[in-house]
Amino acid sequence: MDEIPRLIGDYVNAAKNAMKAGFDGVQLHSANGYLLDQFLRDNANFRDDAYGGSIENRIRLTKEVTQALADTVGADRTSVRLSPNGDSQGADDSNPVGLFTAVAAALDKIGIGFLELREQKDFGNFGRTDVPVVSPDIRKVFKGALVLNQEYDLARAEADLASGVADAISFGRPFISNPDLVARLRKGSEITPDNFRTWYSHGPEGYVDYPVAA
């Protein structure tokens, strides 16, 4: 466990640098199979210390990093991103509802600004799953602002906002190919599809060459 304090310190230093650079706040990425998500999931975390085994232990690191960030930049300027349902780059859990409602309840106590969930659907071109979404269960234990993400178009976004399951919807990939996405959604304009092959190009292609709507 000797590495844990240093790891938490790395997140704190990153948050301090972000605020010095003029950010409004920071988001802790505890999703998508990355380090903190690996601590959360029972198919990736095989530790036998205070950070492994039970759900309470596996959520400990995310809780401690979140609290450290809240203490550094303010809880209202701290958010967390989770990916509760299905496999994320090999990281998965046998009890997603039990795990992620426990995480959400802990984050609610810290009082973070908002919680964002990347929820895979049974369709889509960037990960899909038949595992049901966990947002309705998380909504019961997390009283702060809840933001949902992935595979949204305007109709699905408006439906989830109207149902009350979410306070906001975030769009990611559509912004790549639609620099004027907000205006397009407001006007009902056609959404330009993105080109996966140019996501990580080393030049302007795929970054600054998508046109705005006429």
C-alpha positions as CSV (number, residue, x, y, z in Angstrom):
1,M,0.0,0.0,0.0
2,D,3.0,2.3,0.0
3,E,2.2,3.5,-3.4
4,I,-1.3,4.8,-2.6
5,P,-0.3,8.1,-1.0
6,R,2.0,9.0,-3.9
7,L,-0.8,8.1,-6.3
8,I,-3.3,10.3,-4.5
9,G,-0.7,13.1,-4.5
10,D,-0.3,12.8,-8.3
11,Y,-4.0,13.5,-8.7
12,V,-3.9,16.4,-6.3
13,N,-0.9,17.9,-8.2
14,A,-2.7,17.5,-11.5
15,A,-5.8,19.3,-10.0
16,K,-3.7,22.1,-8.8
17,N,-2.0,22.5,-12.2
18,A,-5.4,22.5,-13.9
19,M,-6.7,25.3,-11.7
20,K,-3.6,27.3,-12.2
21,A,-4.1,26.9,-15.9
22,G,-7.6,28.5,-15.6
23,F,-9.9,25.5,-15.4
24,D,-13.3,25.9,-13.7
25,G,-12.9,22.5,-12.1
26,V,-11.6,19.0,-12.5
27,Q,-13.2,15.6,-13.3
28,L,-11.8,12.4,-11.9
29,H,-11.8,9.7,-14.5
30,S,-12.8,6.5,-12.6
31,A,-14.2,4.8,-15.7
32,N,-13.4,3.1,-19.0
33,G,-11.1,0.4,-17.6
34,Y,-8.4,3.0,-16.5
35,L,-6.6,2.7,-13.2
36,L,-9.3,3.7,-10.7
37,D,-11.9,1.6,-12.6
38,Q,-9.6,-1.4,-12.3
39,F,-9.6,-0.9,-8.6
40,L,-13.4,-0.9,-8.6
41,R,-14.0,-4.0,-10.7
42,D,-13.9,-7.5,-9.2
43,N,-12.4,-9.0,-12.4
44,A,-9.4,-6.7,-12.3
45,N,-8.8,-6.0,-8.6
46,F,-7.2,-9.0,-6.9
47,R,-5.6,-7.1,-4.0
48,D,-5.8,-8.6,-0.5
49,D,-5.2,-5.4,1.4
50,A,-7.6,-2.6,2.3
51,Y,-8.1,-1.7,-1.3
52,G,-9.3,-5.2,-2.5
53,G,-11.8,-7.8,-1.8
54,S,-15.1,-6.3,-0.6
55,I,-17.0,-3.6,-2.4
56,E,-16.2,-1.3,0.4
57,N,-12.5,-1.9,-0.1
58,R,-12.6,-1.7,-3.8
59,I,-14.3,1.8,-3.8
60,R,-11.9,3.1,-1.3
61,L,-9.3,4.6,-3.7
62,T,-11.9,6.4,-5.7
63,K,-13.4,7.8,-2.5
64,E,-10.0,8.9,-1.2
65,V,-8.9,10.5,-4.5
66,T,-12.2,12.3,-4.8
67,Q,-12.0,13.6,-1.2
68,A,-8.5,14.8,-1.8
69,L,-9.6,16.7,-4.9
70,A,-12.6,18.2,-3.1
71,D,-10.3,19.3,-0.4
72,T,-7.9,20.9,-2.9
73,V,-10.2,22.6,-5.4
74,G,-13.6,22.5,-3.7
75,A,-16.3,19.8,-3.8
76,D,-18.5,21.9,-6.0
77,R,-15.6,22.1,-8.6
78,T,-15.0,18.3,-8.5
79,S,-16.8,15.8,-10.6
80,V,-16.4,12.1,-11.2
81,R,-16.9,9.9,-14.3
82,L,-18.0,6.3,-14.0
83,S,-18.8,3.6,-16.6
84,P,-21.1,1.3,-14.6
85,N,-22.6,-1.2,-17.1
86,G,-20.7,-3.8,-19.1
87,D,-17.1,-4.4,-20.1
88,S,-14.8,-1.4,-20.4
89,Q,-11.5,-2.3,-22.0
90,G,-11.5,-5.6,-20.2
91,A,-12.6,-4.3,-16.8
92,D,-15.9,-5.7,-15.7
93,D,-17.8,-6.5,-12.5
94,S,-20.2,-9.3,-11.5
95,N,-22.4,-7.0,-9.5
96,P,-22.6,-3.6,-11.2
97,V,-25.6,-2.4,-9.3
98,G,-24.2,-3.2,-5.9
99,L,-20.8,-1.8,-6.8
100,F,-21.8,1.4,-8.5
101,T,-24.6,2.4,-6.1
102,A,-22.0,2.1,-3.3
103,V,-19.6,4.4,-5.2
104,A,-22.4,6.8,-6.0
105,A,-23.6,6.9,-2.4
106,A,-20.0,7.6,-1.2
107,L,-19.6,10.4,-3.7
108,D,-22.9,11.9,-2.7
109,K,-21.6,12.2,0.9
110,I,-18.6,14.1,-0.4
111,G,-20.9,16.5,-2.2
112,I,-19.3,16.6,-5.6
113,G,-20.5,19.0,-8.3
114,F,-21.8,16.3,-10.6
115,L,-21.5,12.7,-11.4
116,E,-21.2,11.6,-15.0
117,L,-22.0,8.1,-16.2
118,R,-20.8,6.6,-19.5
119,E,-23.6,4.1,-20.2
120,Q,-23.1,1.7,-23.0
121,K,-26.2,0.7,-24.9
122,D,-27.1,-2.5,-26.9
123,F,-26.3,-0.5,-30.1
124,G,-23.6,1.9,-31.1
125,N,-20.2,1.9,-32.8
126,F,-17.9,2.4,-29.8
127,G,-18.7,-0.3,-27.3
128,R,-22.0,-2.0,-26.7
129,T,-23.5,-4.3,-24.1
130,D,-26.6,-6.1,-23.0
131,V,-26.0,-5.3,-19.4
132,P,-28.8,-2.9,-18.2
133,V,-27.9,0.7,-17.4
134,V,-27.4,1.4,-13.7
135,S,-28.5,5.1,-13.7
136,P,-32.0,4.4,-12.3
137,D,-30.4,2.7,-9.3
138,I,-27.7,5.3,-8.9
139,R,-30.4,8.0,-9.1
140,K,-31.9,6.7,-5.9
141,V,-28.7,7.1,-3.9
142,F,-27.0,10.1,-5.6
143,K,-28.9,13.3,-5.0
144,G,-26.6,15.7,-6.8
145,A,-26.5,16.5,-10.5
146,L,-26.4,13.4,-12.6
147,V,-25.1,13.6,-16.2
148,L,-25.5,10.7,-18.7
149,N,-23.3,10.1,-21.7
150,Q,-22.9,7.9,-24.8
151,E,-24.9,7.1,-27.9
152,Y,-27.2,10.1,-27.5
153,D,-29.0,12.0,-30.2
154,L,-31.4,14.9,-29.5
155,A,-34.5,12.7,-29.1
156,R,-32.9,10.2,-26.6
157,A,-31.4,13.1,-24.7
158,E,-34.7,14.9,-24.3
159,A,-36.4,11.7,-23.3
160,D,-34.0,11.0,-20.5
161,L,-34.1,14.6,-19.3
162,A,-37.9,14.5,-19.3
163,S,-38.1,11.2,-17.4
164,G,-35.9,12.7,-14.6
165,V,-33.3,10.0,-14.8
166,A,-30.7,12.6,-15.7
167,D,-30.2,16.3,-15.0
168,A,-28.0,16.8,-18.1
169,I,-26.7,14.9,-21.1
170,S,-23.1,15.2,-22.3
171,F,-22.0,14.7,-25.9
172,G,-18.5,13.6,-26.8
173,R,-17.8,12.1,-30.2
174,P,-20.4,14.2,-32.0
175,F,-18.4,17.3,-31.2
176,I,-15.4,15.9,-33.1
177,S,-17.3,16.2,-36.4
178,N,-19.7,18.9,-35.5
179,P,-17.8,22.0,-34.1
180,D,-21.2,23.7,-34.1
181,L,-23.1,20.8,-32.5
182,V,-25.1,23.0,-30.1
183,A,-26.3,25.1,-32.9
184,R,-27.2,22.1,-35.0
185,L,-29.2,20.5,-32.2
186,R,-31.1,23.8,-31.6
187,K,-31.9,24.1,-35.3
188,G,-32.5,20.4,-35.9
189,S,-29.7,20.4,-38.5
190,E,-28.2,17.2,-39.8
191,I,-25.4,15.8,-37.7
192,T,-22.1,15.0,-39.6
193,P,-20.8,11.5,-38.7
194,D,-17.2,11.2,-37.5
195,N,-14.4,9.2,-39.1
196,F,-12.8,6.9,-36.5
197,R,-9.7,6.5,-38.6
198,T,-8.8,10.2,-38.0
199,W,-9.4,10.3,-34.3
200,Y,-5.7,10.1,-33.5
201,S,-4.1,11.6,-36.6
202,H,-1.1,13.8,-36.2
203,G,-2.3,16.6,-38.4
204,P,-5.3,18.7,-39.0
205,E,-7.3,15.9,-40.6
206,G,-10.1,14.8,-38.2
207,Y,-9.5,17.7,-35.9
208,V,-10.1,21.1,-37.5
209,D,-11.3,20.2,-41.0
210,Y,-15.0,19.4,-40.3
211,P,-17.1,22.2,-41.6
212,V,-19.9,24.0,-39.7
213,A,-23.4,23.8,-41.0
214,A,-24.4,26.1,-43.9
